[in-house]
Amino acid sequence: KQWYQRRVAITAGIRSAGVRGRVGGITFTRKIGTVGVGADIPSHNLSDIMKTELLEEAPAEQVSQIWTDYHKNKEEFISAVIPSMHYAEITAKARICPRFVYALPKDNGGFDMIYSEINGHRVSFTSLEAFKTLQSSAPPLLELFHYVDFQQSKGVVLMRGVHKLPLTSTEAVFLANQLQMYYRIDPERYKLVHTFNHNPMFFDFNELLRNLDNPDLIKRKDPSSVPSPSGGSSGAPADTAS
């Protein structure tokens, strides 16, 4: 009953300006790249975080370890090191399907709906309720920044996620995991993403909610893709930084 009530609230309407579609019979539009969650922001350069010139000759393993160590005990961040091929697959799909919604489980047994948008190397997440109210001015709860400086030379992309309250670091990791799951790991779930972007009137929220039955599936199917809170430890050697 609680999930049904939330689904009714979700389909109450999403309105902005730009891209038109229908979800559950409700028209919504979206303009990408305006303000808030869809804003163009000052460029985030890896050289502002670390001395990249000192790493030109370093192997990928050393760069990954430095990135991991740098973010330890920084509670406002999550971080990861993503293989270039994995990131290339995500960005290729994101160009076709830049928007999606995720169900975020809560301790009370319910869930919150989170709207996401991929814009270049930045992924923004905000609450769907905020997006419906503030449209493209909705403030992000989580932003994932991907630094591609070493994508070609070392085969890795460095990711930093910045999250804000009320989102916890555990919830931020969950959303980053879901991005991997829906855009790369599980082809069946990517079909939902494609439907949401191109045939939204046929998007099935119930199928999205059914996927919550296996929230840890990503770890079983591809344990190298699980980001971790920066202050925590990681069980994955490849895609993850602690």
C-alpha positions in Angstrom: 0.0 0.0 0.0 2.8 2.4 0.9 4.5 1.7 -2.4 1.3 2.2 -4.3 0.6 5.6 -2.6 4.2 6.7 -3.4 3.7 5.7 -7.0 0.6 7.8 -7.2 2.6 10.7 -5.8 5.4 10.1 -8.3 3.0 10.2 -11.3 1.4 13.4 -10.0 3.4 15.4 -12.6 6.9 16.5 -13.6 7.0 19.8 -15.5 9.9 21.8 -16.9 10.7 23.0 -20.4 12.3 21.3 -23.3 12.1 17.6 -23.8 8.5 16.2 -23.9 7.2 12.9 -22.7 4.6 11.1 -20.7 4.9 8.9 -17.6 1.9 7.2 -16.4 -0.2 9.4 -18.6 1.2 12.6 -17.1 3.0 15.0 -19.5 6.4 16.3 -18.5 9.1 18.3 -20.2 12.7 18.8 -19.4 15.3 21.4 -20.6 18.9 20.2 -20.1 21.7 22.5 -19.1 19.9 25.4 -17.5 20.2 26.0 -13.8 20.2 23.9 -10.6 20.4 20.2 -11.3 20.8 20.9 -15.0 23.2 23.8 -14.8 26.4 24.4 -16.5 28.9 24.7 -13.7 32.6 25.9 -13.6 34.8 23.2 -14.9 36.2 20.8 -12.3 39.8 20.1 -13.1 41.8 17.2 -11.7 44.8 19.5 -11.5 42.8 21.5 -8.8 42.8 18.4 -6.6 46.1 16.7 -7.2 49.4 17.5 -9.0 48.7 15.6 -12.2 52.1 16.5 -13.7 53.8 14.3 -11.0 51.7 11.3 -12.1 52.4 11.3 -15.8 54.9 8.4 -15.5 53.1 6.6 -12.6 51.3 3.3 -13.3 47.5 3.1 -13.1 47.8 1.2 -9.8 49.7 4.0 -8.1 47.4 6.7 -9.4 44.4 4.6 -8.1 46.0 4.2 -4.7 46.8 7.9 -4.4 43.2 8.8 -5.3 42.0 6.3 -2.7 44.3 7.5 0.0 43.5 11.2 -0.7 39.8 10.7 -0.1 40.1 8.7 3.1 38.3 10.2 6.1 36.7 12.9 3.9 33.1 12.2 4.9 31.5 14.6 2.4 32.9 12.5 -0.5 32.5 9.1 -2.1 35.1 8.1 -4.7 35.9 5.4 -7.1 38.4 4.4 -9.8 36.6 3.2 -12.9 38.1 1.2 -15.8 38.0 3.3 -19.0 36.0 0.7 -20.9 33.4 0.7 -18.2 33.1 4.5 -18.2 33.0 4.6 -22.0 30.0 2.3 -22.0 28.2 4.4 -19.5 28.8 7.7 -21.4 27.7 6.2 -24.7 24.4 5.1 -23.2 24.1 8.5 -21.3 24.2 10.4 -24.6 21.1 8.5 -25.7 19.4 8.4 -22.3 20.6 11.1 -20.0 17.7 11.0 -17.5 16.4 8.5 -15.0 14.7 8.0 -11.7 15.8 5.7 -8.8 14.0 4.3 -5.8 16.1 5.0 -2.7 15.2 2.6 0.2 14.7 4.2 3.6 15.1 2.8 7.1 11.3 3.0 7.7 10.6 0.5 5.0 9.5 3.1 2.4 11.6 4.8 -0.3 12.3 8.2 -1.8 12.3 8.8 -5.5 15.5 10.4 -6.9 15.7 12.1 -10.3 19.1 12.0 -12.0 20.6 13.7 -15.1 23.9 13.1 -16.8 25.5 16.1 -18.4 29.0 15.5 -19.8 31.2 14.1 -17.1 28.8 15.2 -14.3 25.9 13.2 -12.9 23.4 15.0 -10.7 20.8 13.5 -8.4 18.0 15.4 -6.7 14.8 14.4 -5.1 11.9 13.9 -7.5 9.7 16.0 -5.3 12.2 18.9 -5.4 12.5 18.5 -9.2 8.7 18.6 -9.6 8.5 21.8 -7.5 11.7 23.6 -8.6 12.2 22.0 -12.0 15.7 22.7 -13.3 16.5 24.8 -10.2 16.3 21.8 -7.9 19.4 21.6 -5.8 21.5 18.4 -6.2 21.7 16.0 -3.3 24.6 14.2 -4.9 26.9 15.0 -7.8 29.4 12.6 -9.4 32.3 14.2 -11.2 34.4 12.0 -13.5 37.9 13.1 -14.3 39.1 11.6 -17.6 42.7 12.9 -17.6 44.1 9.4 -17.4 41.4 7.6 -19.4 43.6 7.1 -22.4 47.0 6.9 -20.9 46.3 4.7 -17.9 43.0 3.2 -18.6 41.2 4.7 -15.6 38.7 7.4 -14.8 38.7 9.0 -11.4 35.3 9.6 -9.8 34.5 11.9 -6.9 31.0 12.2 -5.5 29.9 15.1 -3.4 26.7 14.6 -1.3 24.7 16.8 0.9 22.2 16.2 3.8 19.8 14.7 4.1 21.5 12.2 1.9 23.9 9.9 3.8 27.2 8.5 2.5 25.6 5.1 2.4 22.7 6.4 0.3 25.2 8.2 -2.0 27.0 4.9 -2.5 23.7 3.1 -3.2 22.8 5.7 -5.9 26.3 5.4 -7.5 25.9 1.6 -7.5 22.5 2.0 -9.2 23.9 4.1 -11.9 26.4 1.3 -12.7 23.7 -1.3 -12.5 21.2 0.5 -14.8 23.6 2.0 -17.3 26.2 -0.8 -17.6 25.9 -4.1 -15.7 22.3 -5.2 -16.3 21.0 -5.0 -19.8 17.4 -5.6 -18.6 17.6 -2.6 -16.3 19.0 -0.4 -19.1 15.8 -1.2 -21.0 13.9 0.7 -18.3 16.3 3.6 -18.7 15.7 3.7 -22.5 11.9 3.5 -22.0 12.0 6.3 -19.5 13.8 8.6 -22.0 12.1 7.6 -25.2 8.8 6.0 -24.4 8.0 7.4 -21.0 4.2 6.7 -21.2 5.2 3.0 -21.0 7.6 3.3 -18.1 6.6 0.9 -15.4 7.3 2.2 -11.9 6.4 -1.2 -10.5 9.3 -2.8 -12.3 11.6 -0.2 -10.8 10.3 -1.0 -7.4 10.6 -4.8 -7.9 14.3 -4.2 -8.5 14.7 -3.1 -4.9 14.1 -6.8 -3.9 17.8 -7.4 -4.8 19.6 -4.2 -3.7 22.9 -6.1 -3.4 22.7 -7.7 -6.8 25.4 -5.3 -8.1 27.9 -6.8 -5.7 27.2 -10.3 -6.8 27.2 -9.6 -10.5 30.1 -7.2 -10.7 31.9 -6.6 -7.4 34.5 -4.4 -9.1 31.9 -1.7 -9.7 30.9 -0.8 -6.2 32.0 2.7 -5.0 32.6 3.2 -1.3 32.3 6.1 1.1 35.6 7.8 1.2 36.0 7.2 4.9 35.3 3.5 4.6 37.0 0.5 3.2 36.3 -1.2 -0.1 35.9 -4.8 -1.0 36.6 -4.2 -4.7 40.0 -3.8 -6.1 39.3 -2.3 -9.6 36.4 0.2 -9.7 36.5 1.3 -6.1 38.4 3.8 -4.1 37.9 4.1 -0.4 
